Amino acid sequence: MATKAKEKAKDKEKAKVVLVTGAARGIGRGIALRLAKDGCDLCLVDLPSMKKQLEGVVKEVKDLGRNATGFHADVTVRDQVFAAVDHAEKELGGFDVIVNNAGIAGKPGDGLLDATPKDVETIFKVNVNGVLWGIQAAAEKFLARGQKGKIISASSIAGHDAFPQLGLYSATKFAVRALTQAAARELGPKGITVNAYCPGIVDTDMWELIDAGIGRTTGAKKRETFEAYCKTIALGRPQYPEDVAAYVSFLVGPDSDYMTGQAVLIDGGMVYR
Ligand SMILES: NC(=O)c1ccc[n+]([C@@H]2O[C@H](COP(=O)([O-])OP(=O)(O)OC[C@H]3O[C@@H](n4cnc5c(N)ncnc54)[C@H](O)[C@@H]3O)[C@@H](O)[C@H]2O)c1
């Protein structure tokens, strides 16, 4: 009995190892910092072009007293995603959760009639293929380690309602919900949960790009599109990475252990399901 109690206490002490993609800035950085405060150790993944920013986030996590390691990977390349998961396990001594956060907006402002084969390929490779490789790499690792695990991916309000001038983006985020549901059904019996988070209008570099792109089409000035969208938020303010990270913290933690296959909206009240 005493040994069991000791084992339980030891289990509790062991930090969860979480890999976050797209962690060099924006929502990914917010998630990393929140999970560090929660007591997780972190493998932070981003493109080589984000070296400086990624190093900065690794340092911020270490300053919060947690273990952190940075890894450069392009989520469109399957082998690189698998290598990132191997790196997390090797450097941090375990592997418990993947957060497939990396994503791009593509060419916001363009209508569906403007989309070229290259545009379609580019955005689907990151937002959909990248999530699928993350699901595969994480699940393979959990199974090899003989343990339970959690897979969490970035969808969006645009994954529930498709937005004009963001049509391809919306299609990719609907696809993330489909992958989440199918993976939940396939992996549930193996003790792996799969969920997604669906933010609204988050004030990040991505929204700067969306604001500029839609502005080019509609003639709206800088920040006008952002502000117009924000006016439709019931809680009356834009969203910040911390708002998203608070929900991801719940998904990573034990209180969501009985939840799988869900893509919950956390948007201050824009899209209602
Ligand atoms: N900002 C929003 O309003 C909003 C709303 C809903 C959903 N989301 C989703 O949340 C996620 C994060 O968004 P954000 O606003 O922080 O975006 P962001 O552009 O600020 O940051 C995205 C990060 O992902 C990285 N990244 C891009 N392509 C990559 C690739 N191929 N491989 C590895 N890393 C790559 C970038 O370098 C960057 O660091 C995205 O999936 C986005 O679609 C954002």
The ligand as an ORCA input file, in Angstrom:
! r2SCAN-3c Opt
* xyz 0 1
  N      -4.631     34.376    -34.816
  C      -5.877     33.977    -34.865
  O      -6.804     34.799    -34.827
  C      -6.227     32.516    -34.960
  C      -7.579     32.158    -34.837
  C      -7.937     30.826    -34.931
  C      -6.955     29.850    -35.112
  N      -5.655     30.219    -35.216
  C      -4.679     29.152    -35.425
  O      -3.778     29.120    -34.326
  C      -2.480     28.713    -34.761
  C      -1.438     29.748    -34.368
  O      -1.799     30.998    -34.934
  P      -1.021     32.370    -34.633
  O      -2.026     33.441    -34.736
  O      -0.191     32.239    -33.429
  O      -0.091     32.434    -35.951
  P       1.366     33.095    -36.161
  O       1.514     33.276    -37.627
  O       1.529     34.269    -35.276
  O       2.351     31.934    -35.646
  C       2.401     30.696    -36.311
  C       3.721     30.020    -36.032
  O       3.741     28.794    -36.791
  C       4.997     28.686    -37.445
  N       4.879     27.895    -38.678
  C       4.276     28.244    -39.846
  N       4.448     27.302    -40.775
  C       5.178     26.322    -40.180
  C       5.695     25.085    -40.661
  N       5.521     24.669    -41.911
  N       6.411     24.321    -39.796
  C       6.627     24.735    -38.517
  N       6.162     25.899    -38.035
  C       5.450     26.684    -38.855
  C       5.397     30.124    -37.752
  O       6.776     30.244    -38.016
  C       4.930     30.843    -36.505
  O       5.911     30.867    -35.517
  C      -2.594     28.516    -36.271
  O      -2.846     27.157    -36.577
  C      -3.803     29.360    -36.637
  O      -4.419     28.927    -37.829
  C      -5.262     31.524    -35.134
*
